[in-house]
């Protein structure tokens, strides 16, 4: 959802959770993966065929 370009608000609405929860989860995922910004995250997703 996030890598596909969906906004945090849209993701939160789809999952019926708070936007702050989505933001915190996104931040923790980036930290665990060692990714500092969106560009490496998108490259990772494309490389591992997580997006079309």
Kinemage of the C-alpha trace (Angstrom):
@kinemage 1
@onewidth
@group {chain A} dominant
@subgroup {mainchain}
@vectorlist {calphas} color= white
{ca unk a 1} P 0.000 0.000 0.000
{ca unk a 2} L 2.609 2.508 1.020
{ca unk a 3} L 5.142 1.528 -1.628
{ca unk a 4} L 2.400 1.594 -4.231
{ca unk a 5} L 1.996 5.322 -3.658
{ca unk a 6} L -1.032 5.221 -1.399
{ca unk a 7} L -1.148 8.025 1.158
{ca unk a 8} L -0.901 7.362 4.875
{ca unk a 9} L -4.467 8.626 5.297
{ca unk a 10} L -5.834 6.284 2.636
{ca unk a 11} L -3.933 3.339 4.121
{ca unk a 12} L -5.260 4.155 7.578
{ca unk a 13} L -8.819 4.360 6.279
{ca unk a 14} L -8.501 1.028 4.425
{ca unk a 15} L -7.160 -0.688 7.549
{ca unk a 16} L -9.496 1.171 9.929
{ca unk a 17} L -6.602 2.396 12.076
{ca unk a 18} L -5.186 5.775 13.040
{ca unk a 19} L -2.886 7.651 10.641
{ca unk a 20} L -0.306 7.930 13.432
{ca unk a 21} L -0.252 4.132 13.702
{ca unk a 22} L 0.435 3.804 9.964
{ca unk a 23} L 3.168 6.426 10.197
{ca unk a 24} L 4.828 4.733 13.180
{ca unk a 25} L 4.719 1.313 11.497
{ca unk a 26} L 6.171 2.758 8.297
{ca unk a 27} L 8.988 4.404 10.254
{ca unk a 28} L 9.797 1.161 12.140
{ca unk a 29} L 9.804 -0.859 8.912
{ca unk a 30} L 12.202 1.609 7.300
{ca unk a 31} L 14.490 1.471 10.349
{ca unk a 32} L 14.535 -2.330 10.410
{ca unk a 33} L 15.277 -2.479 6.692
{ca unk a 34} L 17.989 0.167 6.971
{ca unk a 35} L 16.264 2.447 4.458
{ca unk a 36} L 16.419 6.191 5.032
{ca unk a 37} L 13.949 7.450 2.427
{ca unk a 38} L 11.314 6.523 -0.116
{ca unk a 39} L 13.663 6.016 -3.080
{ca unk a 40} L 15.553 2.986 -1.664
{ca unk a 41} L 12.274 1.568 -0.410
{ca unk a 42} L 10.749 1.705 -3.895
{ca unk a 43} L 13.911 0.214 -5.422
{ca unk a 44} L 13.742 -2.628 -2.876
{ca unk a 45} L 10.078 -3.279 -3.676
{ca unk a 46} L 10.738 -3.359 -7.416
{ca unk a 47} L 13.815 -5.570 -7.052
{ca unk a 48} L 11.894 -8.076 -4.935
{ca unk a 49} L 8.812 -7.860 -7.180
{ca unk a 50} L 6.562 -6.537 -4.409
{ca unk a 51} L 4.882 -4.078 -6.801
{ca unk a 52} L 3.798 -4.231 -10.434
